[in-house]
Amino acid sequence: MRRMTLEPAYILHRRPYRDSSLILEILSCSHGRIALVARGARRRKLRAPVLLELFQPLHVSGSGRGELGTLHSAEPRGALNMLSGQMLLNGFYVNELLLRVLHRDDPCGGIFAAYEMLVTGLATLQEAESAVSPAAQRLLRLFEKRLLQELGYGLILAQDAVSAQEITASRVYEYHLGQGPVAVAQRDLSRFPSGTAVRIHGSSLQSLAADELRDRQSLREVKYLMRLLLGALLGDKPLNSRRLFAAAQYQSGG
């Protein structure tokens, strides 16, 4: 990145820098993930600090060479997204996920569009739904699907990876890392899959392929499928946001 002007963007993370500045990790529409220094941002008493919050649609201008540029301005772009409680934790999870899997200065317009749809959807559900509602979980799973696709790890959902036969709703499959879904023979249903595979019904694969995920079985099974696939990208280091979410669920008795 050399210079950008009024670039659609979101802040994924912010941390103090020197005495009065912030380092912002930004997801931008045209430049992908970038890091900008907001000089003096922690000194300001007026409106500017409010703009530098997570999940808010912004237009940002900045410049720089190398991995760390300078923020020149940030302006609101549309309505504010007000996330709190469990919905906020959902947002933290997605932001941390993007910080772990995206390289800097790698354009990712498809991921940006999917992120904007997700954050807007979570804000819409904020008042009416809980974070573990089917609607919120559906948004997360579809975002993860799009993310994997944009990163070059698109899922195989239409056919058996071995036989090439179409996925059958009533059959049970094992989705293997690096291979895809393979039908499980009736005699093998009692054994557990290996650590590089998860068990999933054909109906759940079809539901994911159609971006539906309207029932609890498909949501549950696709959740474990996404954990398997994303885990291969994340490695052994767990996501902090998952621990926060688990703790919040425990405290709430969920």
Secondary structure, 3 states (H helix, E strand, C coil): CCEEEEEEEEEEEEEEECCCEEEEEEEECCCEEEEEEECCCCCCCCCHHHHCCCCCCEEEEEECCCCEEEEEEEEECCCCCCCCHHHHHHHHHHHHHHHHHCCECCCCHHHHHHHHHHHHHHHHHCCCCCCCCHHHHHHHHHHHHHHHHHCCCCCCCCECCCCCCECCCCCEEEEECCCEEEECCHHHCCCCCCCCEEEEEHHHHHHHHCCCCCCHHHHHHHHHHHHHHHHHHHCCCCCHHHHHHHHHHHHHCC
